[in-house]
Amino acid sequence: MDVDIQQQSLDYIIIADQGSESKEKNIDLDNPPKISFCIPTLNNEDTIDACLSSIKDQDYADIEIIIIDGYSKDKTIEIAKNFADLILYDQGTYGSACQTGFKHASGEVIALFDSDIIIPHKTWLREAIRYFNFASNVSTVWPLLIAPPNSSLFARLYQTNLHRIFIEHRIANKIGLYGGGNSLFLRSCLEEIGGINPSIHWGADFEWAQKLKNLGYCVVYLKDPVYHDTMRTFGLFVRKQFSGAKTFTKHGFQFMGLSFKDIFYEHFILGTKGMIKGIIIDRDVSWCLYPLVVSARGFAYGYTYLVSMRRD
């Protein structure tokens, strides 16, 4: 089979287009492993049906779906019961919910997915697991995330346009951490790092990605995307920025593997270039909202930092 693969820094990040043939044997493709989807939920009735339906529709024989719910008050659990093999409850952090699911999972491959992820085609999972065999030290298959079709302008700007240019810049310059949330993991690798830290909420995925990197594992970046139905509105984006800012005040950007200079360049240089190209050349009006992204993020992080300084 012809392959189209670009490798950058084999010790950590591999970019692989759909269609790679396997070279190592972390998993037996003739006897595909069980895959456990561990999905934390909290009042996600608007996205959970599409998420779980897309998993159930996969052309893959052995799938386990585990829901870890924070005691939702809407119809999340009512919907999840139509799909889930196991429903657990955990009111702790995001990291705690993921660890609870991981402890109860029985699969050789663990999919730590958010409740707003939609797998777009039936063969995605069967094709994605082949990348675990690309190198002997692969721990993670990490897909490109894009907004679903017909998403709002803001979702398209943030989840498709910005996410892609920031991620591809980081990969090209070998900065940052890859393969945190919304990825497939070998169970044995997660066990080797002691599972998932239950004390961390925002940023738990960066911590486990850092631990895997420290042990010498690498990540395959899969350009066959999944849909991430998040940041539907500007208001949702702003609220999440304040959550992220709280983690920043404790750890700085280092927990993401980035410096302040990296963040500044992405938002004020790379993002501005993307906006100019997007508006003038691509005729994508979603880029007109980019100044709002920079302003809101800057305000949330700046305000939270100043409040923390006053408390100290």
MIRORO-816415 format. One record per residue (C-alpha): chain; x, y, z. Coordinates in pm, whole numbers. Example, Ala and Ser with C-alpha at 12.3 -4.5 7.8 and 13.67 -1.06 7.14 Angstrom:
<recs>
   paro       xx       yy       zz
      A     1230     -450      780
      A     1367     -106      714
</recs>
This chain:
<recs>
   paro       xx       yy       zz
      A        0        0        0
      A      125      347      -85
      A      160      568      217
      A      165      942      262
      A      340     1014      587
      A      536     1312      708
      A      748     1256     1018
      A      867     1532     1246
      A     1070     1441     1552
      A     1011     1067     1570
      A     1081     1077     1941
      A      756     1266     2007
      A      528     1380     1724
      A      442     1203     1400
      A      209     1352     1141
      A       34     1077      950
      A     -225     1108      677
      A     -497      848      652
      A     -367      534      484
      A      -43      456      668
      A       59       92      676
      A      175      -46     1008
      A      540     -125     1077
      A      541     -217     1445
      A      311     -439     1648
      A      174     -265     1954
      A     -163     -418     1869
      A     -277     -718     1665
      A     -473     -583     1370
      A     -588     -933     1275
      A     -760     -952     1614
      A     -851     -587     1685
      A     -848     -492     2054
      A    -1142     -389     2264
      A    -1175      -10     2281
      A    -1322      153     2592
      A    -1470      500     2547
      A    -1459      691     2877
      A    -1679     1000     2851
      A    -1728     1248     3138
      A    -2066     1423     3132
      A    -2246     1702     3313
      A    -2571     1840     3172
      A    -2479     1754     2814
      A    -2820     1661     2676
      A    -2761     1880     2372
      A    -2453     1688     2251
      A    -2450     1342     2409
      A    -2688     1172     2164
      A    -2484     1269     1858
      A    -2162     1171     2036
      A    -2275      824     2144
      A    -2462      754     1819
      A    -2143      817     1623
      A    -1954      571     1844
      A    -2222      303     1813
      A    -2225      349     1435
      A    -1858      258     1403
      A    -1769      -41     1188
      A    -1582     -195     1479
      A    -1678     -510     1665
      A    -1561     -461     2023
      A    -1651     -125     2177
      A    -1729      -42     2538
      A    -1895      288     2633
      A    -1850      416     2988
      A    -2024      734     3102
      A    -1889      915     3409
      A    -2154     1164     3511
      A    -2132     1451     3757
      A    -2499     1411     3857
      A    -2656     1586     3560
      A    -2989     1760     3616
      A    -3105     1737     3254
      A    -3172     1437     3027
      A    -2807     1339     2983
      A    -2837     1007     3167
      A    -3175      926     3015
      A    -3015      956     2670
      A    -2692      782     2770
      A    -2880      473     2891
      A    -2967      397     2529
      A    -2598      354     2444
      A    -2377      303     2750
      A    -2245      -27     2881
      A    -2170      130     3218
      A    -2276      452     3389
      A    -2069      577     3681
      A    -2096      889     3895
      A    -1818     1125     3997
      A    -1868     1485     4109
      A    -1498     1558     4122
      A    -1266     1720     3871
      A    -1232     1634     3504
      A     -921     1435     3593
      A    -1114     1246     3860
      A    -1392     1155     3616
      A    -1141     1030     3358
      A     -959      823     3621
      A    -1288      673     3743
      A    -1371      566     3389
      A    -1022      434     3328
      A    -1030      220     3643
      A    -1351       51     3527
      A    -1254       17     3160
      A    -1165     -326     3025
      A    -1029     -232     2683
      A     -672     -257     2559
      A     -724       84     2398
      A     -875      372     2598
      A    -1059      656     2423
      A    -1081      959     2651
      A    -1342     1165     2468
      A    -1552     1466     2561
      A    -1929     1441     2536
      A    -1934     1681     2240
      A    -1710     1475     2010
      A    -1871     1329     1697
      A    -1694     1067     1486
      A    -1783     1159     1127
      A    -1765      828      940
      A    -1810      460     1020
      A    -1459      341      942
      A    -1277      610     1139
      A    -1202      397     1445
      A    -1091       91     1251
      A     -852      304     1046
      A     -725      511     1341
      A     -602      219     1553
      A     -360      112     1281
      A     -141      407     1373
      A      -53      249     1706
      A      169       23     1498
      A      357      303     1326
      A      639      296     1582
      A      715       86     1887
      A      687      385     2123
      A      347      518     2011
      A      119      575     2310
      A     -143      801     2155
      A     -342      854     1837
      A     -454     1216     1840
      A     -701     1333     1573
      A     -746     1676     1424
      A    -1050     1847     1577
      A    -1279     2061     1363
      A    -1623     2215     1405
      A    -1917     2013     1271
      A    -2074     2116      940
      A    -2322     2403      970
      A    -2168     2523     1298
      A    -2194     2883     1409
      A    -1943     3136     1278
      A    -1774     3150     1616
      A    -1741     2771     1641
      A    -1593     2760     1292
      A    -1343     3032     1375
      A    -1231     2886     1706
      A    -1252     2511     1656
      A    -1158     2478     1289
      A     -956     2780     1180
      A     -767     2884     1494
      A     -720     2535     1632
      A     -562     2415     1310
      A     -317     2701     1256
      A     -207     2702     1621
      A     -158     2324     1635
      A       25     2304     1304
      A      252     2592     1408
      A      337     2415     1733
      A      410     2088     1555
      A      627     2256     1292
      A      827     2435     1562
      A      833     2140     1804
      A      676     2331     2092
      A      385     2246     2318
      A      226     1919     2424
      A       19     1694     2202
      A     -226     1411     2243
      A     -408     1509     2560
      A     -785     1489     2555
      A    -1003     1348     2278
      A     -747     1088     2183
      A     -693      712     2176
      A     -438      567     2420
      A     -280      231     2480
      A     -402      115     2818
      A      -56       -9     2914
      A       89      341     2867
      A     -172      506     3090
      A     -106      240     3352
      A      266      313     3331
      A      210      678     3428
      A      -11      575     3719
      A     -339      665     3552
      A     -485     1015     3555
      A     -435     1273     3828
      A     -777     1317     3994
      A     -683     1647     4157
      A     -669     1850     3834
      A     -969     1991     3649
      A     -873     2227     3365
      A     -544     2104     3220
      A     -554     1742     3338
      A     -498     1631     2979
      A     -181     1839     2953
      A      -43     1671     3263
      A      -92     1316     3139
      A       45     1415     2797
      A      357     1551     2969
      A      401     1230     3169
      A      379     1017     2855
      A      630     1241     2680
      A      869     1219     2975
      A      868      840     2943
      A      968      864     2578
      A      634      788     2417
      A      528      955     2093
      A      200     1079     1952
      A       56     1018     1606
      A     -135     1322     1480
      A     -415     1197     1257
      A     -545     1441      997
      A     -864     1240      945
      A    -1065     1467     1177
      A    -1339     1425     1431
      A    -1599     1691     1498
      A    -1578     1888     1823
      A    -1914     2050     1884
      A    -1790     2305     2135
      A    -1765     2683     2169
      A    -2096     2727     1993
      A    -2127     3083     2120
      A    -1899     3365     2227
      A    -2048     3349     2577
      A    -1943     2984     2621
      A    -1595     3074     2503
      A    -1563     3355     2757
      A    -1671     3133     3047
      A    -1413     2869     2954
      A    -1141     3132     2938
      A    -1191     3214     3305
      A    -1158     2844     3391
      A     -833     2823     3197
      A     -707     3145     3352
      A     -733     2996     3701
      A     -495     2718     3600
      A     -264     2972     3437
      A     -233     3173     3759
      A     -110     2858     3937
      A      121     2709     3675
      A      180     2964     3398
      A      181     2850     3036
      A      458     2599     3111
      A      201     2329     3187
      A      111     2349     2815
      A      475     2327     2715
      A      463     2689     2594
      A      626     3017     2692
      A      463     3359     2713
      A      649     3447     2392
      A      489     3148     2217
      A      140     3249     2328
      A      197     3612     2228
      A      320     3511     1883
      A       25     3280     1823
      A     -240     3534     1916
      A      -97     3861     1787
      A      116     3752     1489
      A       -1     3412     1369
      A     -367     3480     1444
      A     -358     3821     1278
      A     -197     3673      966
      A     -466     3406      965
      A     -737     3670      994
      A     -601     3874      703
      A     -569     3567      481
      A     -904     3431      595
      A    -1094     3750      517
      A     -917     3862      198
      A     -822     3535       29
      A    -1048     3266      177
      A    -1350     3496      209
      A    -1431     3335      543
      A    -1632     3587      744
      A    -1581     3393     1067
      A    -1236     3555     1087
      A    -1405     3892     1147
      A    -1470     3766     1500
      A    -1102     3711     1574
      A    -1049     4045     1756
      A    -1319     3935     2001
      A    -1126     3614     2074
      A     -804     3799     2153
      A     -979     4065     2360
      A    -1185     3819     2565
      A     -895     3585     2631
      A     -666     3873     2725
      A     -926     4017     2962
      A    -1003     3682     3129
      A     -639     3595     3188
      A     -537     3946     3288
      A     -828     3998     3526
      A     -785     3656     3691
      A     -413     3712     3732
      A     -461     4055     3892
      A     -725     3920     4131
      A     -491     3640     4238
      A     -209     3889     4293
      A     -429     4106     4515
      A     -528     3803     4723
      A     -162     3710     4770
</recs>
